[in-house]
Amino acid sequence: MINLIDSLQLDKICKFSNLQELLCAEEFKPLKWFKFSQKERKSRRSKHVVDEKAPLLPKQQDESAGYDEFNGASFTGAVFNLSTTIVGAGIMALPATMKVLGLILGIAMIIFMAFLTDASIEFLLRFSRAGKSTSYGGLMGDAFGKYGRIFLQICVLVNNIGVLIVYMIIIGDVLSGTSSSGVHHAGVLEGWFGEHWWNGRTFVLLVTTLGIFSPLACFKRIDSLRFTSALSVALAVVFLVITVGIAIIKLISGTIMMPRLLPDVTDLTSFWKLFTVVPVLVTAYICHYNVHSIDNELEDSTQIKPVVRTALGLCSSVYIMISFFGFLLFGDGTLDDVLANFDTDLGIPYSSLLNDAVRVSYVAHLMLVFPIVFYPLRLNMDGLLFPSARPLVLSNTRFACITVGLITVIFLGANFIPSIWDAFQFTGATAAVCLGFIFPAAVTLRDHHLIATKKDKILALFMIVLAVFSNAIAIYSDAYALFKKNSGARA
């Protein structure tokens, strides 16, 4: 091969603008014997198609670089990573949506949102293939230019930083306790060992950050988190099993009644209230910012669609069961965060032990979800700050600085913001609906590569209208309720 290259005349090579023209030239037929094996063609390393107009040397950051030494992620690992991305804190708010919608409409909405999420991810993947984009930001840049990519990255930052701060606040509340309206709710550690300096909120979050979050955030490939993701899904199932068991025991003993099947709509105000659950349902399925990262690491790129549908099916099943049995267990007393319902006597033997098991399993679940949500946050922060730099995985200094900076911001936010639920409803839900539905639909309507069908454009238009209308009403309802609450407090 070396002798063959040496025999080529330099002036003949220089007249070709790229490698593909060189290999296809008549005078270089001897090079055509070099082909990839069938296994290599299926590999992620040979997934990317050569662009005839692309220069031989890239001019900006290639986000898929750095995987050449990696043999590819497995189907199971990809499913667990995507499932962990989906199942976060939103699972705790789903039983409360049943209180607003009723069981029939609530479960129907969970299934409907799963199908709508599948369609939006299919848009992302199809248009990414057409534009040879290996990231969500690259897809937005291909469709809308530099400002489209920047807007996407800002939305990921707003959404993921907000989500991770909420996760850390929940972990602090559950382990160390919280005080609101003059009432102190003891944490798990305080209940077990009493009140000490070492189980205070700041120290517990510091130990959690240094001992769990920081080591898991140092992995450079998302597939490296497949085992922690599997454990995270298992812990969510543990929470589900305990909830189902308690509900069945109380149902047999006759201490709970069948919950409401349909929404209770008596006036216009109660009708508008139905739309306040939409941000919860939208946030519950947001995983779009991790789809490309998981796709890039798959050995066989054709597996990404089965991975997405398997993960959505698994998470939908968990969501339906949590919603049904959580609402069945607490009825109209279901709180916005159902975890708070496990802070009281459940009326069955070993109630205190079961309460602690539910809260500890959920906190452990959130700890393992943290690095999965943090991974795309770091990538998009790097893309926003250093759009033309070499891949992040190849720069240890940049990787370490961005990781430490983001974790520090999240830690400080969780310690100095007492409660961000109201802010999260406005900023997080708005960014989430853009990431999950508005951006994929906008890319489809833009149809930069002329591959969208009429059906695709109708569905994309429906996504945008539904997302904008329902979230506008939800924001209005939340703002009105907050204003009314403040007015009542001043009176």
Sequence and secondary structure as in RCSB ss.txt:
>XXXX:A:sequence
MINLIDSLQLDKICKFSNLQELLCAEEFKPLKWFKFSQKERKSRRSKHVVDEKAPLLPKQQDESAGYDEFNGASF
TGAVFNLSTTIVGAGIMALPATMKVLGLILGIAMIIFMAFLTDASIEFLLRFSRAGKSTSYGGLMGDAFGKYGRI
FLQICVLVNNIGVLIVYMIIIGDVLSGTSSSGVHHAGVLEGWFGEHWWNGRTFVLLVTTLGIFSPLACFKRIDSL
RFTSALSVALAVVFLVITVGIAIIKLISGTIMMPRLLPDVTDLTSFWKLFTVVPVLVTAYICHYNVHSIDNELED
STQIKPVVRTALGLCSSVYIMISFFGFLLFGDGTLDDVLANFDTDLGIPYSSLLNDAVRVSYVAHLMLVFPIVFY
PLRLNMDGLLFPSARPLVLSNTRFACITVGLITVIFLGANFIPSIWDAFQFTGATAAVCLGFIFPAAVTLRDHHL
IATKKDKILALFMIVLAVFSNAIAIYSDAYALFKKNSGARA
>XXXX:A:secstr
 HHHHHHS HHHHHT SSHHHHHH GGGGGGGG    HHHHHSGGG S   TTS SS SS  TTTT TT   B H
HHHHHHHHHHHSSGGGGTHHHHHHHH HHHHHHHHHHHHHHHHHHHHHHHHHHHHHT  SHHHHHHHHHHHHHHH
HHHHHHHHHHHHHHHHHHHHHHHHHHEEEETTEEEE HHHHHH S GGGSHHHHHHHHIIIIIHHHHT SSGGGG
HHHHHHHHHHHHHHHHHHHHHHHHHHHHT S    SS    SHHHHHHGGGGHHHHHHHT  HHHHHHHHHHBSS
GGGHHHHHHHHHHHHHHHHHHHHHHHHHHHGGG  SSGGGGGGS  SSTTHHHHHHHHHHHHHHHHHHHHHHHHH
HHHHHHHHHH TTS  GGG HHHHHHHHHHHHHHHHHHHHH S  HHHIIIIIHHHHHIIIIIHHHHHHHH TTS
   HHHHHHHHHHHHHHHHHHHHHHHHHHHHHHHHHHHHH 
